[in-house]
């Protein structure tokens, strides 16, 4: 019975979380971290991480619109996704790092990389559609009223 329990526990590794965060946005990374919390039975923490991912994904493009174009043009494109990916990575290390490392040392398994790729792709597509919608609204306001 104990062996079955050990086989059931599978975690998303640090590398997979970083990969998903970078390609799929903050929600993808937060989703994987939340799934790890659920695997550990820490459901309240998982819910907090899911909410943080959703809120960040919703507010992020709006926040970007508030930054003057001259400043945005001076920032390399890779800076923003690397920044939130590193922040999610640091949170994962602090909250789950030792547990995941111990799990792997004892021969524990990880979640599928294909699953991670699917989550990252789905998150990317949803985020892209949302961001495009925001862009359309802002563009309409600009065209119609000359503001924003």
C-alpha positions, 0 to 999 in steps of 0.5 A, spaced: 500 500 500 505 504 501 509 503 495 502 505 491 502 511 494 509 513 493 507 511 485 501 516 485 505 522 487 508 525 481 510 533 481 512 538 476 519 539 477 523 546 477 525 546 470 518 544 468 515 550 472 520 555 469 519 552 462 511 553 463 511 560 466 516 562 460 512 560 455 505 560 458 505 566 462 504 566 469 498 562 470 501 556 467 507 556 472 502 558 478 497 552 475 503 547 476 505 550 483 498 549 485 498 542 482 504 540 486 501 543 493 494 539 491 499 533 491 502 534 497 494 535 500 495 543 501 489 545 498 488 552 501 495 554 498 494 551 492 487 555 491 492 561 493 497 560 488 491 559 482 488 566 484 495 569 484 496 566 477 489 568 475 489 575 477 496 576 475 494 574 468 488 579 468 492 585 471 498 584 467 496 587 460 493 592 463 499 594 467 503 594 461 498 599 458 500 604 463 507 604 462 510 609 457 512 607 450 518 610 451 520 606 457 517 599 454 521 600 448 528 601 452 526 594 455 528 588 452 522 583 450 525 577 454 526 581 460 518 581 462 517 573 461 524 572 465 522 576 471 515 573 472 518 566 471 524 567 476 519 569 481 515 563 480 521 559 480 523 562 487 517 561 490 517 554 488 524 553 491 522 556 497 515 552 498 516 546 495 524 545 493 526 540 499 520 536 498 521 535 491 528 534 491 527 528 497 521 525 492 526 525 486 532 522 491 527 516 493 526 515 486 519 518 486 516 520 479 515 527 475 509 529 471 509 528 464 513 533 460 507 533 454 502 535 459 506 541 461 507 543 454 500 542 453 498 546 459 503 551 457 500 552 450 493 552 452 495 558 457 499 561 452 493 561 447 488 563 452 492 569 455 494 571 447 486 571 446 485 575 452 491 580 451 488 581 444 481 583 446 484 588 451 488 591 445 482 591 441 478 595 446 484 600 447 485 601 440 477 602 439 478 607 444 484 611 441 480 611 434 474 613 437 476 618 442 483 619 441 484 617 448 488 611 452 
